[in-house]
C-alpha cells in the first residue's frame, strides 16, 4: 500500500519493438508522487514512444504500466481525467478560441452547466498567466509563448494529478523559456502535481527537475541531477559535460545559494 502512495507511475519490463528495431528492452521506471521528473535521451531512444505507451496511445510488445493504480492498456480507458498533456506543438484546435479550447475537455468529461464550464476555463487561463484578451483569440493570433500557456491551461482543465509535458520550452526564446519553467514549478508546488517532462533544455533540467531519467542502451537510468552527472555512461558524460549544460548547472547552483 505504501508503494502505491509513493509512486504514481510504475513501469515494469517494458519492451517496444518496431519490426527488427528494439527501442526499449525491459525498461523499468517509477515516478514519485509530487516530483518533477525530466526525461532525456538521444535521437531514437524512444522518449515519445515511452510517453505514448504511458498514455495508452501505443501498445508495447511486453511489460506492464500502472498509473495511479490503474493498469494501462492500449486504447482502453485509463485514468485520463487525472492527467493532463502538453504536446510539443500545443495541439490547440485552430477553429476554437483559447477559452473554447480550454473549455472543451471540461465539456467532454463533465456534466457541469455551461456557465460553470466557462468560469472554470477562465480560471485556468488566468492561472497560466494569460488574460481575457487572450481568451477570445484564436491560436494563430498568439505568440509561441502564449500558445504554450494556452495549451498548459487546457492540460490543467480537469484538475489532473499528473502533468505530462513534451518539450514545453521548444521554440521559445531564453526569457520566455525561463518564465515558462518558473510557471511550471509554481503550478507543481501549488497544485500538488506530479510532472513528467520530456526536454532537451538543460536550463529546465537543472532549474526545476527533482530527478532526471536518461534513456540509454534500450533502458533507463534514473537519479538526481547531482548523481546523474557522475554516471560513467558515455552519452550521459557527453550530454552533461557539454559547455551549455555545465553553465546551466552552475547557474542553478548559484540561484539555489541565493534562495538559501
N, C-alpha and C positions, 0 to 999 in steps of 0.2 A: 504493500500500500504506500509506504514511504517513497518507493521508487517512482510510482505514478505521480506523486505530488511533486517530486523534484524535477522530473523530465516530462516535457510536454510533447516532444517528438522522439521516437525511438526507431531506429533503422537497423535491421539485423540481416547480415548475409546478402546484401543487395547485389544482384547481377543484372547488368544491362548490356545486351548484345545487339548489334546491327549487322546481320549477315555474319561474316567472319571476323568482324571487329568487335572486340570486347572493351567496353568503356569502363564499366565498374565490375569488379570481380570480388565478391564477398565483403562489400563495404559495410562498415558499422559506424553509426553516429547517434549520439544522444544530445538533444538540445535542452538546456536547463531553463526552467521557468524564470522569466523576467530578465534574461540576459540578451545582449546584442551580440549575435554570432556573425562574423564576417566569413564569407565563403569565397575562396580564391583558387586559382589553378590555371595552368597553361591552356592554350588553344587545344580543343579536342579532348579535354579531361572530363567533360560531361557535366559542367555546372548547371546548365539549363535543363539537361536531361534529369539530373537529380531533383531539381525543383519541380519539374513536371511530374516526376514519379510521386513525390510527396503530395502534390495536389490531385493526384488521381487522373491526370491527363495523359500519362504514359504508363503502360503496363510493363513492369520489369519482368525479366525471364525467371528470376528466383528472388527469394528474400521476403521479409515482412516489413511493413511500415505502419507504425501506430502514431496517431496524432490525437492528443488529449484523450487517450484511452480507446480510441476507435481505430480499428484496422482499416487501412486504406486499400481499396481495390479499384482497378481501372474502370472508369466510367460508372462507378456506383456511388450513391450519395454518401458523403463523409460529413464531418463537422464543418462544412463550408461556411456556415453562418458565423463560425467562431474564428475565421481567419480572413484577412484582407490581403490583396495582392496589388503591388505596384509594378506593372510590367515596364520594361526598358523604354518602350516608345509611348508609354502612358495609356495607350489603347482607349482613349476617350472617343465616344461616338460623335462624329463630326456634325451630325444633324441635330444634336441636342446642345442646349446651353450648359454652362458649368453646373448650374443648380439642377437642371434636369438630369445631367449625368450622375450627380451625387445622389439625387433622389431615387434614381432607377432601382438600385438594389434594395432599398427600403420598400419600394412599391412591390417588387417581385417576391420578397421574403417576409412580408408582414401584412397584416390587415388593418394597419393604422389609418385613421382618417386622412384625407388629402391635406388638410391644413396642418396637421401634426407632422406629416412627412416633410412638408415644405419647411416647417420650423426646424426640424432636425437637420435637414440638408443645409440650411443657412448656418446653423450652429457649427457643423463640420467645416464649412467654408471659412468661417471666422477662425476656427481652431487652427487651421494651417496657415494663417496669416494673410488670407485674401479678404476682400470686402465685397459689398453688394454690387459695386460697379463691375467686378469680375464675374459675379454670379450670373449676370444676364448676358455675358459674352459667349461666343462660340469658340471652340478650341483653336481655330485658325486665326482668331483675333488676339490670342495670348502669346506672351513671350515664352521661351523654353522653360524658364524657371517657374512661371505661373502655371504652365501646363502640368509640370511635375507636382506642384502643390494641389492643383485641382484633382489630379489623379490620386494623390495621397488622401484628399478629403473623401473621395469615393471609396477608397480602400478602407477607410475608417467608418463608413456609413452604418454598418451593422454592429458597431462597438466590438470588434474582434478581440480575441485573446492573443492571437499570433498575427504578426505582420510580416509578409514576405516582400522583399524589395529586390528588384532585378536591375542592377546598375543605376541606382537612383540619381547619381550626380553626373552621369554620362552626358556630355554635350553642354554642361553648364560652365560658365566662367568661374575662376577660383573663388571670387567673393560670393557668388550665388551658391556654389557648392558648399562652402563653409557655412553659410546661413541655413542651407537645407540640412546639413549634418546636425547643426545645433537644434533645429526644429525636431528632427527625428529623435534626438536624445531627450529633449524636453518632453515630447509626447510619450516616449517609452517610460520615463520616470513618473509622469503624472497619470498615465492611463494603465499602468501595470502591464505593459505589453512585453511579449517575447518577440524579438525581431531576428529574422534570418535574412542576411543581406549579401547578395552576390555583388562583388565590386572589384574593380582594378585600381580604385583610387586609394593610394596608400595614406593620404591625409585622412580619409574616412576611417580606414582600418585603425590607425593609431589614435585618431581623435575620439571615436565613440564606441569601438568594439571592446567587449569584455574578453572574448576569446576569438580565435581565428581557426577555421577549418581549411586545410590545404589539400586539394585533390592531386595526388601523385601516385604513379605506378598502379593505377586502377583501383586504388583505395583512398584512404583519407587519414590525415594526421591532424589532430586537434589539440590545441593548448592555448595558454595565454600568450599574448604577443611577446612578453618578456622571455618566455621559454621557447617559443616557436622560432625566434630569430637565431637561436643557438643550435637548432636541429641541423644535423650534418647532411641532410638530403641536398644534392647539388642544385636542384631547381629552387628550393627554399633559400639556399645561400645566395644564389644569383638574384632572386627576386627581392629579398630583404636587404641584400648588400648593395643594391642599386643606389647611386647617389641621391636620387629623389626620395627613396624610402628612408635612407639614413637621415636626410633633412627633416622628413616628416616625423621620424621617431624623436629627434632632438627637440623639435618644436612642441610635440606632445608632452615631453618631459618637462620643458620649461613652463608650459601652460599649467601642468599639474602642480608644479612647485609654486607658481603664483597663487593658485587657489588655496594651497595649504598654508 
